[in-house]
């Protein structure tokens, strides 16, 4: 099975009126529950980009995302599925529930990390 990052940019949901946000949340949570029930859900969350910090290799902390970053992730989901087509199908469900386009990227496998987490009795 392969893990995929499904994400959308900050501001992608700005077109949704405030009074419709509860409906979007309900629809989104329904898709999450469907993914959990299907056994493909790993994790997901919305991000507060205004609270981003950059920590340099020397430990120096700077507020905000990298200056050269043009777009900031507003939220993401990680699913573990058999194929890219299946990841795209989940992204379509998420896009419909969130009312915004989703980007899909395959996560690089890391067997050593997977072994560490299995040893710690954690998923992922």
Secondary structure, 3 states (H helix, E strand, C coil): CEEEEEEEECCCCCCCCHHHHHHHHHHHHHHHHHHHHHCCEEEEEECCHHHCEEECCCCCEEECCCCCCCCCEEEEEEEEECCHHHHHHHHHHHHHHHCCCCEEEECCCCHHHHHHHHHCCCCC
